[in-house]
Amino acid sequence: MVESMKKVAGMDVELTAEERNLLSVTCKNVIGARRASWRRISSLEQKEGNKGREDKLKMIRKYRQMPPFTGENGKKTTDNILKCKLSLPPYLTQEARDLLKKAHPFFRHINWEELLAGKVEPLL
């Protein structure tokens, strides 16, 4: 799923409303199923821990260490998100590009360090 999403996101065409909706529903379904599985594993871990079954608990903990939202190569995906240059599709307007890069005049007076440190009161 992650690999398919990367392909769709890397396309240089604007998606129609129907295509965006289908993509959104697909993502929600996949993520919802993963979250349900994660909750079930957490529940099993707690129950087996209370029963003292170390062999099953070890197996559950090993499974739980596996990242739930990675593609075939999770480290490569994470490195790309953190280090690669943001590539925007050509159909975006300059204003949209500025918004995504925090270069829009709206962001001019925001102190990002204070915001991240929780020192800025929300506007809403």
C-alpha positions, 0 to 999 in steps of 0.5 A: 500500500505504501509503495502504491501511495508513493507512486500516486503521490509522485505523479505530476497530474492533479487528481480529480475529486473522485480519485482523491476520494477513492484514495482517501477511503483506501487509506482510511480503510488500511489504516483503520485495519492496522489500528484495530490490529494494533489495539488487539495486540496491545490487549493480548500483551496485557492479558498474557502479561497478567497470566504470566505466560512468558513464551506468548508474551515474548512472541507478542512483544516481538510482533509489536516491535514491527512498525505498522506503517512502513513499506518494504524498506522502512528506514529508507522511507523514513530517511527520504521523508526527513532528508529529501528535498520537497518535490512539488507537482508542477500544477500547484500555484505559487501561492500553494507552493509558498503555503507548503514551504511556510514562505507565505506571508501568513507565516511571516510573524510565526516564531517556529521555535517558540511554537514547537516549544509550546510557548505560543498561545493558539490563535483559535 
